[in-house]
Amino acid sequence: MNEMTALTAKDFATDQEVRWCPGCGDYAVLKAVQRTMPELGVRPENVVFVSGIGCSSRFPYYMETYGFHTIHGRAPTFATGIKLANPELDVWIITGDGDALSIGGNHTMHVLRRNLDCQILLFNNEIYGLTKGQYSPTSRVGTRSPSTPYGSVDRSVSPCAFALGSGARFVARGIDVHKNLPEVLKAAHRHRGASFVEIFQNCIVYNDDVFAPFTAKENAGSQLWLAAEQPMLFAGGTKGITLDREALCLKVVEVADGNWEAAGVIVHDPKNRSVAHMLVDMPLGAFPMALGVVYEDPAPTFEAAVIEQNAQAAAGKTPDLQALVARGQSWMVTKEPHAI
C-alpha cells in the first residue's frame, strides 16, 4: 500500500464474519477502533493486535493488521516480545475483565509497571461471557450466575484502581457506544508508554444493562467526562466535584448559574495521581462515573530502556557466537562407548 494513500475505516476491516451475539457492545468498540485507526496516522502493516481468551479476544480476526490470538491472560507477555523484537510496531492489547484481572492479573500488572509502549483496551462487562455467564473479578457483590447461584460474596476489582496501583502512567475510561470513545482511543495512542483504557461493554445475554445507571440516555447526567485543565462538571453543568482539603476526599456540589469557581469545583489535572485514585473509587449514585483520561504522566518506556542497555553492552564488541556457546563449562561428546 502506497504511503501516500489515504486510508479509511474499510482499510482496517477484514472479510471475516464477525461472530459476537447480536447486540453485543463489542460491535460498537470494533467500529470505533476501525474508524479511529485512519486518524492515527498508522499503516495496517505496522500495527499488531494481540489478545488472550474471551469474547473480546476475537478482535484480531476483524482488524486488517497483524494479529495474535494467544492464550488465557498472557497477551501482555506476547506483546512485550513483539515490541522488543520490533519497537517500531504499534501494539494493541485486547482483553476482558476475566482475561486481564483473573488468570492474567499478574501479567497485566507487570506490563503496566514496566511501561511497555502499547495500548491496552480492557472490555469490562462484569461477567464471563464466553463460558456462559459465570461471575468475574469485576462482578458486584450479590451477582447471581451459574457459578454463584446464591449471589457472589467476592468484593469486586476496580480495573482502573488496579492499573493505578500497578504503576500505570495512563489510565482512562470509555463506554462502548459513546461518541467520545474515539477521542479516548486517540489520547491513549498519543501517550508514549502503557495506556490502559477500561471500556464499559454491555453483555446483552448474561449481564444486560448492568451499567445502565450511568450509560442509559436518561442517566447521562451521571457521567463526568474529564478534560485536562477543565472544571469537573456534570449533569449539564449544574453539579461539580470539589476537594475537601481537610477530610482529603471528593464531594459533589451544586453549581448555580454556571459559576463553578464560586462553588469550589476543581479543575482536572491528569498528573495528580492522588485525585485520580479518588476519581476511580467514587461510588456511583452519590457520585458520577468518571470517564475520559483520568490520569496521564509520561515516563520512559520499557523497550527504550532495554534497547539502550543492549546497545551499551554491545558497544566496542564483535559478535562471536562460538565464544558465547563455549563460555563457561563445556563438554566434548564422542562416539566411543563408555565403560560401565
C-alpha positions in Angstrom: 0.0 0.0 0.0 1.4 3.4 -1.0 2.5 5.6 1.9 0.5 8.5 0.5 -2.7 6.5 0.1 -5.5 8.0 2.3 -6.9 5.3 4.5 -10.5 4.7 5.6 -12.2 2.5 8.2 -12.6 -0.1 5.5 -8.9 -0.5 5.1 -8.8 -1.8 8.7 -11.7 -4.2 8.4 -11.2 -7.8 7.3 -13.5 -10.0 5.3 -14.1 -12.3 8.3 -17.6 -12.8 9.6 -17.9 -11.0 13.0 -19.1 -13.6 15.5 -20.5 -12.0 18.5 -24.0 -12.1 19.9 -26.4 -9.7 18.2 -26.5 -6.5 20.2 -23.1 -7.1 21.9 -21.2 -4.0 22.8 -18.1 -5.4 21.2 -19.5 -4.4 17.8 -19.5 -0.8 18.8 -16.0 -0.9 20.1 -14.8 -2.6 16.9 -16.4 0.1 14.8 -14.9 2.8 17.0 -11.4 1.3 16.6 -11.7 0.8 12.9 -13.0 4.4 12.4 -10.2 5.8 14.6 -7.2 4.0 13.1 -7.1 6.1 9.9 -6.9 9.2 12.1 -3.9 8.0 14.0 -1.5 8.2 11.0 -0.6 4.5 11.2 -0.4 1.9 8.4 -2.1 -1.5 8.8 1.2 -3.3 8.1 2.8 -1.6 11.1 0.0 -2.4 13.6 -0.4 -5.5 15.7 -3.4 -6.5 17.8 -2.8 -9.1 20.5 -5.5 -10.8 22.5 -5.9 -13.5 25.1 -9.1 -15.6 25.6 -12.7 -14.4 25.8 -15.4 -12.8 23.7 -13.3 -9.6 23.2 -10.3 -11.7 22.2 -11.7 -12.4 18.8 -10.9 -8.8 17.9 -7.6 -9.5 15.9 -9.6 -11.5 13.4 -11.6 -8.5 12.4 -8.7 -6.0 12.1 -6.8 -5.9 8.8 -3.5 -5.7 10.6 -1.1 -8.2 12.0 -2.7 -10.1 14.9 -2.1 -12.8 17.5 -4.9 -14.6 19.3 -2.9 -16.0 22.2 -3.6 -17.9 25.4 -5.6 -17.0 28.5 -4.3 -14.0 30.3 -0.9 -14.0 28.6 -1.4 -11.3 25.9 0.9 -8.9 27.7 3.8 -11.3 27.5 3.4 -11.8 23.7 3.0 -8.1 23.3 6.2 -7.5 25.2 8.1 -9.9 23.0 6.7 -8.3 19.8 7.6 -4.8 21.0 11.1 -5.7 21.9 11.7 -7.6 18.6 10.4 -4.6 16.6 9.9 -1.4 18.6 8.5 0.4 15.6 5.3 -1.7 15.6 2.2 -0.1 17.0 1.0 -2.7 19.6 -2.6 -3.0 20.9 -3.7 -5.5 23.6 -7.3 -6.5 23.6 -8.5 -8.2 26.8 -11.5 -8.6 29.1 -12.1 -8.3 32.8 -11.7 -12.0 33.3 -8.7 -12.5 31.0 -6.8 -9.5 32.3 -7.7 -9.5 36.0 -8.1 -13.1 36.9 -5.7 -15.6 35.3 -3.9 -12.7 33.6 -3.8 -10.3 36.6 -0.1 -10.9 37.2 0.8 -10.3 33.6 -1.3 -7.1 33.4 0.4 -5.7 36.5 3.8 -6.2 35.1 3.2 -4.8 31.6 1.8 -1.7 33.3 4.7 -1.3 35.8 7.3 -1.9 33.1 5.6 0.8 31.0 5.7 -1.0 27.7 4.7 1.3 24.8 1.3 -0.2 23.9 -2.5 0.4 24.2 -4.4 -1.9 26.5 -8.2 -2.0 25.9 -9.9 -3.8 28.7 -13.5 -4.7 27.8 -15.4 -4.8 31.1 -18.8 -6.4 31.1 -18.6 -7.7 34.7 -19.2 -11.3 33.7 -17.6 -14.2 31.9 -19.5 -14.2 28.6 -17.6 -16.8 26.5 -18.0 -19.5 29.1 -21.7 -18.8 29.6 -22.1 -16.2 32.4 -20.0 -17.1 35.4 -19.1 -14.3 37.7 -15.8 -12.5 37.0 -13.3 -10.4 39.1 -15.3 -7.3 38.4 -18.8 -8.7 39.2 -20.5 -7.0 42.0 -21.4 -8.5 45.4 -24.7 -10.3 45.0 -24.2 -11.1 41.3 -26.2 -14.3 40.5 -24.6 -16.6 38.0 -24.1 -20.3 37.2 -21.0 -20.2 39.5 -22.7 -18.1 42.2 -26.3 -19.2 42.3 -26.9 -17.5 45.7 -25.1 -14.4 44.8 -21.4 -13.5 44.7 -19.7 -12.8 48.0 -16.5 -11.6 46.4 -15.6 -7.9 46.6 -15.1 -6.8 43.0 -11.9 -5.4 41.4 -11.8 -1.9 40.0 -9.8 -2.1 36.8 -8.6 1.5 36.9 -7.7 1.3 40.6 -5.8 -1.9 39.8 -4.0 -0.1 37.0 -3.1 2.9 39.1 -1.8 0.6 41.9 0.3 -1.2 39.3 2.1 2.0 38.4 0.3 2.7 35.1 1.2 6.1 33.6 -2.0 6.5 31.6 -5.5 5.4 32.8 -8.8 6.2 31.0 -12.4 5.1 30.8 -14.9 4.9 27.9 -18.3 3.5 27.1 -18.8 1.0 24.2 -21.5 3.0 22.4 -20.5 6.6 23.4 -19.4 9.1 20.8 -16.4 10.1 23.0 -14.8 6.7 22.8 -12.7 7.5 19.6 -11.3 10.6 21.4 -10.2 8.4 24.4 -8.6 5.9 21.9 -6.7 8.8 20.3 -5.4 10.1 23.6 -4.3 6.5 24.5 -2.4 6.2 21.3 -0.7 9.6 21.7 0.7 8.6 25.0 4.1 7.0 24.9 4.1 4.1 27.3 1.4 1.7 28.5 -2.0 3.2 28.0 -4.7 1.5 30.0 -8.3 2.0 28.8 -11.3 0.4 30.6 -14.3 0.2 28.3 -17.7 -0.4 29.8 -19.1 -3.0 27.5 -22.7 -4.4 27.6 -23.1 -8.1 27.6 -26.7 -8.3 26.3 -27.0 -12.1 27.1 -25.6 -12.6 30.5 -25.3 -9.1 32.2 -27.6 -6.8 30.2 -27.8 -3.2 31.3 -25.5 -3.6 34.3 -24.1 -0.2 33.5 -27.5 1.4 32.7 -27.4 3.6 35.8 -24.9 5.8 34.0 -24.9 4.7 30.4 -28.6 4.9 29.6 -29.7 8.0 27.8 -31.9 9.1 30.7 -28.9 8.7 33.1 -26.3 10.7 31.1 -26.2 13.2 33.9 -24.3 10.7 35.9 -21.3 10.9 33.5 -18.4 13.0 34.4 -16.3 13.4 31.3 -12.8 14.7 32.3 -10.7 17.1 30.3 -7.3 18.5 31.2 -7.4 21.9 32.7 -11.2 21.9 32.6 -13.6 22.1 35.6 -15.1 18.8 36.8 -18.7 19.5 35.9 -21.5 17.0 35.2 -25.3 16.9 35.0 -25.3 19.6 32.3 -23.0 21.8 34.3 -25.4 22.0 37.3 -23.1 19.9 39.5 -19.4 19.6 40.1 -16.7 17.9 42.1 -14.8 19.7 44.8 -12.0 18.6 47.0 -12.5 18.8 50.8 -8.9 19.6 51.8 -9.5 18.9 55.5 -11.1 15.5 55.1 -9.0 14.8 51.9 -12.0 13.5 50.0 -14.1 14.5 47.0 -17.5 15.9 47.3 -20.4 16.8 45.0 -21.5 20.5 45.0 -24.3 22.3 43.3 -23.3 24.9 40.6 -25.6 28.0 40.3 -25.7 30.0 37.1 -22.6 28.3 35.7 -20.4 29.9 38.4 -18.3 26.8 39.1 -15.4 28.7 40.7 -17.7 30.1 43.4 -18.9 26.6 44.1 -15.3 25.4 44.5 -15.3 23.0 41.6 -11.8 21.7 40.9 -10.0 21.7 37.6 -8.8 18.4 36.2 -5.1 17.9 36.5 -4.3 14.5 34.8 -0.9 14.3 36.6 -2.5 14.4 40.0 -2.2 10.7 41.0 -3.9 11.1 44.4 -7.0 12.7 42.9 -7.0 10.1 40.1 -7.3 7.4 42.8 -10.3 9.2 44.3 -12.0 9.7 41.0 -11.9 6.0 40.0 -13.1 5.0 43.5 -16.2 7.3 43.6 -19.3 5.3 44.4 -21.9 5.6 41.7 -25.1 7.1 42.9 -23.7 9.6 45.4 -21.1 10.5 42.7 -21.0 10.4 38.9 -18.9 7.9 36.9 -15.5 9.4 36.0 -14.8 9.0 32.2 -12.2 10.1 29.8 -8.5 10.4 30.6 -8.3 10.1 34.4 -4.5 10.0 34.8 -1.6 10.7 32.5 2.0 11.3 33.5 4.5 10.0 30.9 7.7 8.2 31.9 10.5 6.4 29.9 9.3 3.2 28.2 10.4 -0.3 28.9 11.6 -1.2 25.4 13.6 2.1 25.1 15.5 1.2 28.3 16.2 -2.4 27.1 17.4 -1.2 23.7 19.7 1.4 25.3 21.1 -1.2 27.7 21.7 -3.7 24.9 23.5 -1.0 22.8 25.8 -0.1 25.7 26.6 -3.8 26.4 27.4 -4.4 22.8 29.5 -1.2 22.3 33.0 -2.0 21.0 32.4 -5.7 20.9 32.5 -8.1 17.9 29.7 -10.7 17.9 31.1 -14.2 18.4 28.5 -17.0 18.7 31.1 -19.7 19.2 32.7 -17.9 22.1 29.3 -17.4 23.6 28.4 -21.1 23.3 31.8 -22.2 24.7 31.7 -19.8 27.6 31.9 -21.5 31.0 31.9 -25.3 31.2 31.7 -27.3 28.0 31.9 -31.0 27.1 33.1 -32.9 24.1 30.8 -35.7 23.1 32.5 -38.7 21.3 31.1 -41.8 19.7 33.3 -44.1 21.9 31.2 -46.2 24.3 31.8 -45.6 27.9 32.7 -48.5 30.3 30.1 -49.3 32.9 
